[in-house]
Amino acid sequence: MEWFEMEIESLRDIGLLQEKKKQIKDSVINPDLNWNSRMELYKQVQLINMRIEKLSYRATSC
């Protein structure tokens, strides 16, 4: 998960972050995933949401 956090923190394009989030959310419905795998994906979505929020806050506070 550490590599994912580093990747997300390096991104500054909200549109790209939203696309990544959509891809992850689409993969959650895969019936082959177990509960732990789904939880990892949900954590990734949370990280992306936090990054988007952070970038949005910076954009509005400047």
C-alpha positions in Angstrom: 0.0 0.0 0.0 3.0 2.3 0.6 3.7 2.5 -3.2 0.1 3.5 -3.8 0.2 6.3 -1.2 3.4 7.6 -2.8 1.8 7.5 -6.3 -1.3 9.3 -5.1 0.6 12.0 -3.2 2.6 12.7 -6.3 -0.5 13.4 -8.4 -1.8 17.0 -8.7 -4.4 16.5 -11.4 -7.9 16.1 -9.7 -9.3 14.7 -13.0 -6.7 11.9 -13.1 -7.3 11.1 -9.4 -11.0 10.9 -10.1 -10.4 8.5 -13.0 -8.2 6.3 -10.8 -10.9 6.2 -8.2 -13.5 5.2 -10.8 -11.3 2.4 -12.0 -10.8 1.1 -8.5 -14.5 1.3 -7.7 -15.3 -0.6 -10.9 -12.9 -3.4 -9.9 -14.5 -3.8 -6.4 -17.5 -5.6 -8.0 -15.2 -8.4 -9.2 -16.7 -11.6 -7.7 -13.3 -13.2 -7.5 -12.1 -10.7 -4.8 -12.1 -11.7 -1.2 -13.1 -9.4 1.7 -9.5 -8.4 2.4 -8.9 -7.4 -1.2 -12.0 -5.3 -1.2 -10.9 -3.6 2.0 -7.6 -2.6 0.4 -9.5 -1.2 -2.6 -11.7 0.8 -0.3 -8.7 2.1 1.5 -7.2 3.2 -1.8 -10.4 5.1 -2.6 -10.3 6.8 0.8 -6.7 7.9 0.1 -7.7 9.3 -3.3 -10.6 11.1 -1.7 -8.4 12.7 0.9 -5.9 13.8 -1.8 -8.7 15.3 -3.9 -10.0 17.1 -0.9 -6.5 18.4 -0.1 -6.0 19.7 -3.6 -9.4 21.2 -3.8 -8.8 23.1 -0.5 -5.6 24.4 -1.8 -7.2 25.6 -5.0 -9.9 27.5 -3.2 -7.7 29.0 -0.5 -5.2 30.6 -3.0 
